[in-house]
Amino acid sequence: MTLGEIPLRTLSGDAASLNDLGAKALLVVNVASKCGLTPQYEGLERLQERYGDKGFSVVGFPCNQFAGQEPGTAGEIAEFCSTTYGVTFPLFEKIDVNGPDRHPVYRELVETADADGEAGDIQWNFEKFLVGADGKVIARFRPRTEPEAPEVVAAIEAALP
């Protein structure tokens, strides 16, 4: 099974997969509403607006594994993202990204090394993975890397179909 075929649920509970988004480059991010890095939603949404019609999408996976910083229900998460940051990119159900209940999508993603050659567990909220339109993971950016950092933007532009 490819990364794009792994069964998912949208934040509203509908069955889905990454393949449902079409042949796009994706920036997959574990997100949280009550984190010091939460303002990264602004940059993520700007990327969505800038590249969304060019074969790209940000994809958010809420996660409550880091200091309980995503405690809300699906409805609360959707409301917060929409009203606070105007999020238009797809959000999926809250999942675990580390540990024994790590979601299968993240089992695949954590195998990818970052720019320093480090693979393994997600370090914190807002870790980013760029996935090509072919479903292959291209790059990994650690949580403190801003969504609009030059290296992220360059990787996205190179990955556009």
C-alpha positions in Angstrom: 0.0 0.0 0.0 1.4 3.4 -0.9 1.3 6.5 1.3 -1.6 7.9 -0.7 -3.7 4.8 -0.4 -3.5 4.6 3.5 -7.1 4.9 4.8 -7.8 8.2 6.6 -10.7 10.1 8.0 -11.3 13.8 7.5 -11.8 16.0 10.5 -15.5 15.7 9.8 -15.2 11.9 10.0 -15.5 11.0 6.3 -13.4 8.2 4.8 -10.6 9.6 2.7 -7.0 9.1 1.6 -4.2 11.4 0.4 -4.9 10.1 -3.1 -8.3 11.8 -2.9 -6.5 15.1 -3.2 -5.3 14.2 -6.7 -1.8 14.2 -8.1 -0.5 17.1 -6.0 2.6 17.9 -4.0 1.6 17.9 -0.4 3.0 19.5 2.7 1.9 17.1 5.5 2.0 18.8 8.9 1.1 17.6 12.5 -0.7 20.6 13.9 -1.9 21.9 17.3 -4.1 24.8 18.4 -2.5 25.6 21.7 1.2 25.5 20.9 3.8 28.3 20.7 4.2 27.3 17.0 0.5 27.6 16.3 1.0 30.9 14.4 2.6 28.8 11.7 -1.0 28.2 10.5 -0.7 31.7 9.0 2.3 30.7 6.8 0.8 27.3 6.0 -2.4 29.1 4.8 -0.4 31.5 2.7 1.4 28.6 1.0 -2.0 27.1 0.3 -3.2 30.3 -1.2 0.0 30.8 -3.3 0.3 27.3 -4.7 -3.1 25.7 -4.2 -4.1 26.2 -7.8 -0.7 25.0 -9.1 -0.9 21.3 -7.9 -0.1 21.7 -4.2 -1.9 21.4 -0.9 -1.1 21.7 2.7 -2.5 18.8 4.7 -3.0 19.0 8.5 -3.1 16.2 11.0 -4.1 17.5 14.5 -2.1 15.7 17.3 -2.4 15.9 21.1 0.8 14.1 21.9 3.0 17.1 22.7 2.1 18.6 26.1 -1.6 18.2 25.4 -1.6 21.1 23.0 -4.5 19.8 20.8 -7.1 18.9 23.4 -10.2 19.9 21.3 -12.9 17.9 19.6 -13.0 17.7 15.8 -15.6 20.5 15.8 -13.5 22.7 18.1 -10.4 22.2 16.0 -12.3 23.0 12.8 -13.8 26.1 14.4 -10.5 27.4 15.7 -8.6 26.8 12.5 -11.3 28.5 10.4 -12.1 31.5 12.6 -8.5 32.2 13.9 -6.4 31.5 10.9 -8.8 31.2 7.9 -7.6 27.7 7.2 -8.8 26.3 3.9 -6.5 23.4 3.5 -7.7 19.8 4.4 -7.6 18.7 8.0 -7.8 15.1 8.9 -8.8 13.4 12.2 -6.7 13.8 15.3 -4.0 11.1 15.3 -0.9 9.9 17.1 2.4 10.6 15.2 4.7 8.7 17.7 4.5 5.7 19.9 2.7 2.3 19.6 -0.5 3.9 18.2 1.4 5.9 15.5 -0.9 6.4 12.5 0.3 4.4 9.4 0.8 7.6 7.4 3.4 8.7 10.1 4.9 5.2 10.2 5.9 5.9 6.6 6.8 9.6 7.0 9.2 9.1 10.0 11.5 7.0 7.9 12.5 10.2 6.0 15.6 12.0 7.2 15.7 15.7 7.6 18.5 18.0 6.2 20.9 16.8 8.9 20.3 13.1 8.1 18.1 12.5 11.1 15.0 10.3 10.7 12.8 8.9 13.5 10.2 10.2 15.8 8.4 13.5 15.3 10.0 16.1 17.6 7.1 18.4 18.2 4.0 20.0 16.6 4.4 21.5 13.1 6.9 19.0 11.7 6.6 19.2 7.9 7.0 16.6 5.2 6.9 17.4 1.5 5.4 14.6 -0.5 5.7 14.7 -4.3 2.7 14.3 -6.7 4.0 10.7 -7.2 3.5 10.0 -3.5 7.1 9.8 -2.6 8.4 11.8 0.4 10.9 14.4 -0.8 11.9 16.4 2.3 11.4 16.7 6.0 11.5 20.1 7.9 11.6 20.2 11.6 9.0 22.1 13.7 10.9 25.4 14.1 11.4 25.7 10.3 8.8 28.3 9.3 6.4 27.2 6.5 7.6 30.1 4.3 11.3 29.5 4.9 13.3 29.8 1.7 14.3 26.1 1.8 10.6 25.0 2.2 9.4 27.3 -0.6 12.2 26.2 -3.0 11.3 22.5 -2.3 7.6 23.1 -2.9 8.3 25.0 -6.1 10.6 22.2 -7.3 7.9 19.6 -6.5 5.0 21.2 -8.3 3.6 18.9 -11.0 
